[in-house]
Amino acid sequence: MDTTPKTWRLRVELDDSPGALARVTIRLAAQDCNVLALSVIPVPDGVIDELVVRAAPGLLPADLVDAVRAEGGRCVGITAADMRDLVDGPTAALRAAGHAMRDPGAVCDALRAVLAADSVVIEPDASVVPNASDLSDDATSPATPEAARSNTSRLVTRDGMVVLARRGWAPFTQVELARGQALIDLLSDEGVATPQPTALLTDDGMAVVLRPGRAGDEEAVAELHSRCSMGTLFNRYHSGMRTVPRRWLHRLLSPPRGTTVVAQCADRVVAMGQLIPMSTPDSAEVSLLVEDGWQGRGVGTALLGALAGAARAGGHRELVGWCLPAETGLVRTAARAGLPTSVRREDGLLRVSITPGGPRIAVPGRVGSAPRQIASG
């Protein structure tokens, strides 16, 4: 049995009666739990109390829920907590705003912090309607009372961008959505909430732009594949192919629920990277294709850094890449990007696990805005 104390974040609804919260904390203390932080969140029909609790070794989340219920309360949500949850909401919002204004690539990370969301995605156009599978049935506008009980929020920036925030552990409250909207409005006023292409210089001084892939890139991506050697294509697709089938192009540029970033020099796409969610919510598969003549010049490093930023904003804690046993390019690229890796052999391939928590290079495209200044590749 794990004897390490765990820290949990609980949201509870209690009867509006004197001493109700005190009775819950006393019962938690009787189970050797330490309440580290407490905040009160107004909701339309009363308040929700949020507690950050360090539980005794071996105490399960279900035991904490039972303690709340024993005092007539209802547990609205529970999730693992860390030290960031000990900061009060207004302070966290101010810090997030400052972070996003200093680093426009951190917009989605900042919104995740303010909303305590699992993932935040910025869509390029308010007219875009996500697939039914992408949104829960209770997704609604933050202006309606029902939004306070929704696990999916849809906020709109002043320039028509759509921010989709999702959280599985507890519904959003109107207070949180108001904070998120205020941050979006502030960043819109400062011109950093809209995704921008990222300009960078390669290691040998060539100017390249990282930007989201789009439907009009099919021909450029097809030409990219035609310029790649058989070895480069084999390392990417693990099969012998000279050109990419035309029917693949749309999926490469618009993967379902995924992200594609391309690197463009002048009128040529010289590299592309993809991030596609896996069956486990914490993981996403990452892949890179860099034209032979552009390899070793920092383009792949910049692409992987951009996709790592997208993964953080999407709530992913692991990037997974599949490589041939003799191919170590992805591991070297991750090392140059400052991203920790681990490798194991699986099904005849190398499974490269990358932690996307290292230094940020850029986060272009639908998952957030990216730095506008020239950055090192």
KAKAFEN-V795218 format. One record per residue. N is the residue number from 1. NEAR is the number of other C-alpha atoms within 8 Angstrom. Layout:
# KAKAFEN-V795218
N,NEAR ; N,NEAR
This chain:
# KAKAFEN-V795218
1,3 ; 2,5 ; 3,6 ; 4,6 ; 5,9 ; 6,9 ; 7,11 ; 8,13 ; 9,13 ; 10,13 ; 11,13 ; 12,13 ; 13,11 ; 14,11 ; 15,7 ; 16,6 ; 17,5 ; 18,5 ; 19,6 ; 20,11 ; 21,8 ; 22,7 ; 23,9 ; 24,11 ; 25,9 ; 26,8 ; 27,9 ; 28,12 ; 29,10 ; 30,7 ; 31,7 ; 32,8 ; 33,11 ; 34,9 ; 35,11 ; 36,9 ; 37,8 ; 38,9 ; 39,8 ; 40,8 ; 41,10 ; 42,8 ; 43,11 ; 44,6 ; 45,4 ; 46,7 ; 47,10 ; 48,12 ; 49,12 ; 50,12 ; 51,12 ; 52,15 ; 53,13 ; 54,12 ; 55,12 ; 56,10 ; 57,9 ; 58,9 ; 59,8 ; 60,6 ; 61,8 ; 62,6 ; 63,8 ; 64,10 ; 65,10 ; 66,8 ; 67,11 ; 68,13 ; 69,10 ; 70,7 ; 71,9 ; 72,8 ; 73,11 ; 74,10 ; 75,12 ; 76,10 ; 77,10 ; 78,12 ; 79,8 ; 80,8 ; 81,10 ; 82,7 ; 83,6 ; 84,6 ; 85,9 ; 86,9 ; 87,8 ; 88,8 ; 89,7 ; 90,6 ; 91,8 ; 92,11 ; 93,12 ; 94,8 ; 95,8 ; 96,12 ; 97,11 ; 98,8 ; 99,10 ; 100,14 ; 101,10 ; 102,6 ; 103,10 ; 104,13 ; 105,15 ; 106,14 ; 107,13 ; 108,13 ; 109,10 ; 110,12 ; 111,13 ; 112,14 ; 113,11 ; 114,14 ; 115,12 ; 116,7 ; 117,12 ; 118,11 ; 119,11 ; 120,17 ; 121,13 ; 122,12 ; 123,12 ; 124,10 ; 125,8 ; 126,10 ; 127,4 ; 128,7 ; 129,5 ; 130,6 ; 131,6 ; 132,6 ; 133,5 ; 134,7 ; 135,9 ; 136,9 ; 137,4 ; 138,9 ; 139,12 ; 140,11 ; 141,9 ; 142,13 ; 143,5 ; 144,8 ; 145,9 ; 146,8 ; 147,16 ; 148,12 ; 149,9 ; 150,13 ; 151,13 ; 152,15 ; 153,16 ; 154,12 ; 155,10 ; 156,10 ; 157,12 ; 158,7 ; 159,6 ; 160,9 ; 161,13 ; 162,13 ; 163,13 ; 164,12 ; 165,14 ; 166,11 ; 167,13 ; 168,7 ; 169,7 ; 170,10 ; 171,13 ; 172,15 ; 173,12 ; 174,11 ; 175,9 ; 176,10 ; 177,12 ; 178,9 ; 179,11 ; 180,11 ; 181,10 ; 182,8 ; 183,11 ; 184,10 ; 185,10 ; 186,8 ; 187,13 ; 188,13 ; 189,7 ; 190,8 ; 191,7 ; 192,13 ; 193,13 ; 194,10 ; 195,13 ; 196,11 ; 197,13 ; 198,14 ; 199,12 ; 200,13 ; 201,13 ; 202,13 ; 203,9 ; 204,6 ; 205,6 ; 206,7 ; 207,9 ; 208,12 ; 209,11 ; 210,14 ; 211,13 ; 212,12 ; 213,11 ; 214,7 ; 215,8 ; 216,5 ; 217,9 ; 218,10 ; 219,7 ; 220,9 ; 221,10 ; 222,12 ; 223,8 ; 224,13 ; 225,12 ; 226,10 ; 227,8 ; 228,11 ; 229,8 ; 230,9 ; 231,6 ; 232,12 ; 233,16 ; 234,11 ; 235,10 ; 236,10 ; 237,7 ; 238,8 ; 239,6 ; 240,8 ; 241,8 ; 242,8 ; 243,7 ; 244,10 ; 245,6 ; 246,6 ; 247,6 ; 248,8 ; 249,12 ; 250,10 ; 251,9 ; 252,9 ; 253,12 ; 254,12 ; 255,11 ; 256,6 ; 257,7 ; 258,10 ; 259,15 ; 260,14 ; 261,16 ; 262,14 ; 263,14 ; 264,13 ; 265,10 ; 266,5 ; 267,5 ; 268,8 ; 269,12 ; 270,12 ; 271,15 ; 272,13 ; 273,14 ; 274,14 ; 275,13 ; 276,12 ; 277,11 ; 278,8 ; 279,5 ; 280,6 ; 281,8 ; 282,8 ; 283,13 ; 284,14 ; 285,12 ; 286,12 ; 287,10 ; 288,12 ; 289,11 ; 290,13 ; 291,13 ; 292,9 ; 293,4 ; 294,10 ; 295,10 ; 296,6 ; 297,10 ; 298,10 ; 299,14 ; 300,14 ; 301,12 ; 302,12 ; 303,15 ; 304,13 ; 305,14 ; 306,14 ; 307,15 ; 308,13 ; 309,15 ; 310,12 ; 311,15 ; 312,12 ; 313,15 ; 314,11 ; 315,10 ; 316,13 ; 317,11 ; 318,12 ; 319,16 ; 320,12 ; 321,12 ; 322,9 ; 323,14 ; 324,10 ; 325,9 ; 326,5 ; 327,8 ; 328,8 ; 329,6 ; 330,10 ; 331,9 ; 332,8 ; 333,11 ; 334,14 ; 335,10 ; 336,8 ; 337,13 ; 338,8 ; 339,13 ; 340,10 ; 341,11 ; 342,7 ; 343,8 ; 344,7 ; 345,9 ; 346,7 ; 347,4 ; 348,7 ; 349,10 ; 350,12 ; 351,12 ; 352,15 ; 353,11 ; 354,13 ; 355,11 ; 356,14 ; 357,8 ; 358,9 ; 359,8 ; 360,10 ; 361,10 ; 362,12 ; 363,18 ; 364,18 ; 365,15 ; 366,12 ; 367,16 ; 368,19 ; 369,18 ; 370,16 ; 371,12 ; 372,8 ; 373,7 ; 374,9 ; 375,8 ; 376,7 ; 377,11
